Amino acid sequence: MALSECEVLGREDLPPAIAHAEQVEGIQAGVRSGRLGFDAAVARFEEDLLRDALERSAWNQTRAAAQLGITRRQLKLKMDRYGIEAPAGS
C-alpha cells in the first residue's frame, strides 16, 4: 500500500487473500439480509472464482482451468454462462 501511486486503493491493490475474503463476506451478508438467495449466492461465488483464476493466469484459459481443477471446456461453458470475456489485448 505504501508503494501505491493512487490516493484511493481499490480491490486490485489488495493481496488476493484479503480481496477474496471481502468478496465472500459480501456474498454472505447478501444471503443473511435476504438480498441474495442460495442459488444467486452460489452463482456469484462461482463467477468470482472464475474471474480470479482468469486474472491470476493472465486470462490463459488452460492455466485458469488447471488452477480450478476443471477442464478448459468446463471453464469456457461457465465463462459463457456468466458473460465473462477476456479484456481487449489479453
C-alpha positions in Angstrom: 0.0 0.0 0.0 2.9 2.3 0.7 4.1 2.0 -2.8 0.7 2.8 -4.5 0.6 5.9 -6.6 -3.1 6.3 -6.1 -4.8 8.2 -3.4 -7.6 5.6 -3.0 -6.8 1.9 -3.0 -9.0 -0.4 -5.0 -9.7 -4.2 -4.7 -6.8 -4.8 -7.2 -4.4 -3.2 -4.8 -5.2 -5.7 -2.0 -3.5 -9.1 -1.6 -5.6 -11.8 -3.2 -6.5 -13.4 0.2 -7.9 -10.2 1.6 -9.8 -9.4 -1.6 -11.3 -12.9 -1.8 -12.3 -12.8 1.9 -14.0 -9.4 1.3 -16.0 -10.9 -1.7 -17.1 -13.9 0.4 -18.2 -11.7 3.3 -20.2 -9.6 0.8 -22.0 -12.7 -0.5 -22.7 -14.0 3.0 -24.1 -10.6 4.0 -26.4 -10.6 1.0 -27.7 -14.0 2.0 -28.2 -13.1 5.6 -30.1 -9.9 4.7 -32.3 -11.7 2.2 -31.0 -9.7 -0.8 -29.4 -12.9 -2.3 -31.0 -16.4 -2.4 -28.9 -19.5 -2.2 -28.6 -20.1 -6.0 -27.7 -16.4 -6.6 -25.0 -16.6 -3.9 -23.5 -19.7 -5.3 -23.5 -18.3 -8.8 -21.9 -15.1 -7.6 -19.2 -17.0 -5.7 -18.6 -19.2 -8.8 -18.2 -16.2 -11.0 -15.8 -14.5 -8.6 -13.7 -17.7 -8.5 -13.6 -17.9 -12.3 -12.6 -14.2 -12.7 -9.9 -14.6 -10.0 -8.4 -17.6 -11.7 -8.5 -15.9 -15.1 -6.9 -12.8 -13.8 -4.2 -14.7 -11.9 -3.4 -16.7 -15.1 -3.3 -13.5 -17.3 -6.5 -14.8 -19.0 -4.9 -18.0 -20.1 -7.9 -20.3 -20.0 -5.9 -23.6 -19.9 -4.0 -22.4 -16.8 -7.1 -20.9 -15.2 -8.9 -24.2 -15.7 -6.0 -26.2 -14.2 -6.0 -23.8 -11.1 -9.7 -24.5 -10.6 -9.4 -28.3 -11.2 -11.8 -28.3 -14.2 -11.3 -28.8 -17.9 -10.9 -25.9 -20.3 -14.2 -26.8 -21.8 -15.9 -26.6 -18.5 -14.3 -23.2 -17.9 -15.4 -21.9 -21.3 -19.0 -23.1 -20.6 -19.0 -21.3 -17.3 -17.5 -18.1 -18.8 -20.3 -18.1 -21.4 -22.9 -18.7 -18.7 -21.7 -15.6 -16.8 -20.8 -13.5 -19.8 -17.1 -13.4 -18.9 -14.9 -12.2 -21.7 -11.2 -11.5 -21.8 -10.3 -7.8 -21.7 -9.1 -6.4 -25.0 -5.4 -7.1 -25.5 -5.4 -10.3 -23.4 
